[in-house]
C-alpha cells in the first residue's frame, strides 16, 4: 500500500493527474476510507477545476482522520478558490492548531488574509513560513507581492531575487523582479532583468510591453516603440501595449499614429483609463475638431461620474469648471498617486537657521517654468532661505540650464531614482517646504509628494489647477486666478500672493534687432492678430471668434506658432469653412533663442488669448515684448491667468468677461490705431514699474508666503488659507 501511495504521489507532483487519480482510487478499493488517498483525490479535483468536489473529498478524509493539518490546509485552498476567504482562514487556523510549524498552512493563511485585505497580518504569516522553509520559492513570491502592496518595493525585490536565485526559471518571480525594478526606477537593472526574462520566455507579450516602458523612461523612445510593436505582434489584443505605444508616439509628435493607437485601445477596452482623454487631447493638438461636440460632452460626462477618462492637465482645455477639475484630479490621485501607507516624514519637528526650500521639476531647462522662475531663485534671501533644485531630468548644458543650476544652492539630478528614494533624499536634506513646479504636466512625479516627503508641500507655477491630493498642503495663487469664495474647488489651502501669482524674470533680454515683416513671413501691411499658444488650447469656439475678427478687419492676418503639417492643414480648412482665405493664417517657425522670438513678437499688433485654457508664460512674454494682450476671463484658475497678468501690468481694460465682449474689444482696437498706440505706450511705461515685471518684489512676496507656512508648521498648526500683504 505504501509503495502504491508513493507512486501516486510522485505522479501527482509531476502533474500526471489522471494516472495519480487512478492509483488513489485503486488504493480506496483495496483500503476503503484511506484518509490520505481521499485527501489527495480532493487536491486533484481542486487542481483540475472542481473545487466543490475537492472540498467534499477532503472533508470525508477529515471525518475519518481529523488530525491532518495538511488536509485542513488543502481545504482552505479550495475554499479560497470558491471565494470564501473567511471559511478558508478558519481551515488554515485549524491546521496550525494541529501543527504550528505547518509551513504550507502558514503560507496559505497569508493568502487568505490578503483576500480579506489584512496585509500586515499576511506578511507576518509569510515571514513565519519562511523561517520554516527559507528556500520555498512560492512563499518568497507571496512575501514579495505583499510587500509591494504595502508600498515596500525595495524589500519585495529582495524576496523576488532570492526566489530567482533558487529557481532561475521561476516565471512569476522573474516577471515580478522586472516589474519591481521598474517601479523603483532602477531602469537599467529593470531592462536587464526583462531581457533575461525574455530569453527564457520570448513570446510573453506583457514582458515586451514592460521592456518598452523601461526604454521609454530611459528616454530611448524609438526602441520603446519597437518593444511595444513586438508585444502587439505577439498579442494584438494587449491594450496596455497599444496605450503605451500611443504615449510614446505622442512624445515624438507622431500624433496621427498615436491617435490610431488610442483608437485601438478603445476598441479593445472602451473603459481603459485615460485613453479617451488621451485621444481627444491629441486631436486638439492636431486641431481636429470633427468630433469635438460629442467627444467633449462624453469626456465631461465621464469626469462628472468620477471615471478615469482624462488626465487633469488635458481637461483644462475642455472646461473651465473648477468643480469638474477637482473631481478629475481626485480620480487621478486615487488611481495613480494614492498616499503612501507610511509617510517618509513622520511628523518630527525641525529647527533650522534658514528655511529649507526645495523646488521639484522636470523643467529646469529651456522651458517656460525656468524662464519664469530663474530670476526669483537668484534673488532668494540667502540669509533666511536655503534653496535646493531637485531635477527630474539631467541638467541641461545650455546657457538657460546652466543659469538655472547656478541659481540654487544645490542642484540634484534624481531622474534614475525611485519616488521613495527621492522622498528619502528630501527627508535627509531636512527640507522644510517642498515646492512642486510640475503638478500633472509631462514628466510628473507626484508619487514623491504622495510619500509625504516634507512637512509642507506646495503646488506652484507649473500646473494651473488643483492637484486634488490630500498630501499637497497649499496652492500658490492670487485673488484673480482663485477669487475669494472659490476655495472649496481646490483640495489645497489657498495662498494668495499680491498682484499676480506668476513671477517673471526681469533680466530676460530682448534682441535689439526686430526682423522685417517680410522676414517673419507677414504681409507688409495690415493688422496682425497674434496667438502663439499651443494648438491644444485652440478650441472651435475661440477659433470662430478669430475668424469673425478677420472677416470684420479687412487686410488683417492671424499669426500662429508653427503647428506641423496636419494641424496647419486642419486650421486652414476650418478657416475656409468659416469664409476666411487660408492664406490669412500665417505660421511662425520656431526660433531657438527666446530673445530673438521676443523681438519678432513686436511685429504683432494684438495678442489674442485662448479660452478655457489661457496663455500663461506666453502671454507674459508678449507683454514683456510690448504687445497688448486681449484675454477673456473664465471660471477656473487656467482660464483666469490672462486677467491676472493684465491687472498686474495695469491693463485691466483688456479683460473681457465673455467671448462676445472679447470680439467687440478686438474689433475696436483693430479699427482704432490711436487707441492701440496709447495702450502700447502705457504698457511700455508700466513695464518699468508694474508688479508683474518686478522680480524682486515677487520674490519677497513668495518668501513671505513660505515664512507664514513655516511658522504655522512650527507652531503645530494645520495648513490654512491666507493672503500675503504686498511687500513694502
Buried (B, 14 or more C-beta within 10 A) or exposed (E): EEEBBEEBBEBBEEEBBEBBBEBBEEBBEEEEEBBBBBBBBBBBBBBEEBBEBBBBBBBBBBEBBEEBBBBBBBBBBBBBBBEBBEBBBBBBBBBBEBBEEBBBBBBBBBBBBBBEEBBEBBBBBBBBBBEBBEEBBBBBBBBBBBBBBBBBBBBBBBBBBBBBEBBEEBEBBBBBBBBBBBBBBBBEBBBBBBEBBBEEBEEBBBBBBBBBBBBBBBEBBEBBBBBBBBBBEBBEEBBBBBBBBBBBBBBEEBBEBBBBBBBBBBEBBEEBBBBBBBBBBBBBBBBBBEEBEEBBEBBBEBBBEEBBBBBBBBBBBBBBBBBBBBBBBBBBBBEBBBBBEEBBBEEEEBEEEBBBBBBBBBBBBBBBBBBBBBBBBBBBEEEEBBBBBBBBBBBBEEEBBEBBBEBBBEBBBBBBBBBBBBBBBBBEBBBBBBBBBBBBBEEBBBBBBBBBBBBBBBBBBBBBBBBBBBBBBBBBBBBBBBBEEBBEBBBBBBBBBBBBBBBBBBEBEBBEEBBEBEEBBBBEEBBBBBBBBBBBBBBBEBBBBBBBBBEEBEEBBBBBBEBBEBBBBBBBEBBEEBEBEEEBBBBBEEBEEBEBBBBBBBBBBBBBBBBBBBBBBBBBBBBBBBBBBBBBBBBBBBBBBBBBBBBBBBBEEBBBEEBEEBBEBBBEBBEEEEEBEEBBEBBEEBBEEBBBBBBEBBBBBBBBBBBBBBEBBBEEEEBEBBBBEEBE
